[in-house]
């Protein structure tokens, strides 16, 4: 058995390049999810305006694209809808 064919060296440069590419792809995917969530939030707000709320609150990772990821959601609260029965 030829020992030189079994002794492959770990290629750190390839590993680093792979991890950087994976991180870049993940950031791109997160940003695309963020943009879609912002559109969804705007659609929700447009729908809520029909009920004339006193205030609409937003918080969480949707306020900062760098914090938004695949596990994020849309945090929203509404104050001042006169009849909850109408809303639901």
C-alpha positions in Angstrom: 0.0 0.0 0.0 1.3 3.4 -0.9 1.4 5.6 2.2 1.6 8.8 0.2 -1.8 8.3 -1.4 -3.4 7.8 2.1 -1.7 10.8 3.6 -3.8 13.6 2.3 -3.1 17.0 3.9 -6.0 19.1 5.2 -6.3 22.1 2.9 -7.0 25.0 5.2 -7.4 27.5 2.4 -10.1 25.4 0.8 -11.8 25.0 4.2 -11.7 28.7 4.9 -13.0 29.5 1.4 -15.8 27.0 1.9 -16.8 28.4 5.2 -16.7 32.0 3.9 -18.9 31.1 0.9 -21.3 29.3 3.2 -21.5 32.3 5.6 -22.1 34.6 2.6 -24.9 32.4 1.2 -26.5 32.3 4.7 -26.4 36.1 5.0 -27.9 36.5 1.6 -30.7 34.1 2.5 -31.3 35.9 5.8 -31.5 39.3 4.0 -34.0 37.9 1.4 -36.1 36.6 4.3 -35.8 40.0 6.0 -37.0 41.8 2.8 -40.0 39.4 2.5 -40.9 39.9 6.2 -40.8 43.7 5.8 -43.2 43.4 2.9 -45.4 41.1 5.0 -45.3 43.6 7.9 -46.3 46.4 5.5 -49.2 44.4 4.2 -50.3 43.6 7.8 -50.2 47.3 8.7 -52.2 48.2 5.6 -54.9 45.7 6.6 -54.9 46.9 10.2 -55.5 50.5 9.1 -59.0 49.5 8.0 -59.8 49.0 11.7 -58.5 52.5 12.7 -56.2 51.4 15.5 -54.8 54.0 18.0 -51.3 52.6 17.7 -49.4 49.8 16.0 -46.2 48.6 17.7 -43.3 46.8 16.1 -40.2 45.4 17.8 -37.7 42.6 17.4 -35.3 41.5 14.8 -37.3 43.0 11.9 -36.0 46.4 13.0 -32.4 45.3 12.2 -31.6 43.3 9.1 -28.4 42.0 10.6 -30.3 40.4 13.5 -33.0 38.8 11.2 -32.5 35.2 10.4 -34.5 32.0 9.5 -35.7 31.8 13.1 -37.1 35.3 13.2 -40.7 36.3 13.2 -42.8 39.5 12.8 -43.4 41.1 16.2 -46.5 43.4 16.1 -49.0 44.6 18.6 -52.1 46.7 18.0 -53.8 49.1 20.4 -57.1 50.8 20.2 -59.3 48.6 18.0 -62.8 49.3 19.2 -64.3 45.9 18.6 -62.1 42.8 18.7 -65.1 40.8 17.4 -64.9 42.8 14.1 -61.2 42.2 13.8 -61.4 38.5 14.4 
